[in-house]
Amino acid sequence: MINLENKTFVVTGEFIGYKPRAKLEELISSLGGKCAKSVSKSTFALLTNDSTSGTKKNQDAIKHGVQIMSEDEFNEMVGK
């Protein structure tokens, strides 16, 4: 699996393979990444299964040019 050191993720919404969602946050931490509650310009990616949502997190990701990543894309990135 990949090392996520120095990468900050914001996790929002529901995920099929990570119930409860805290399991996804634990995986990110175990790979060296960090989880934040809100999107900023230093966020590596917003993890969501609804990239078209009008939520503030999605709007902030677009505003800051932050990658919006689905569960499948995240799993592919980490080799899961």
Helices and strands as residue ranges (DSSP letters): E 8-11, H 22-30, E 34-36, E 45-47, H 56-64, E 67-69, H 71-78
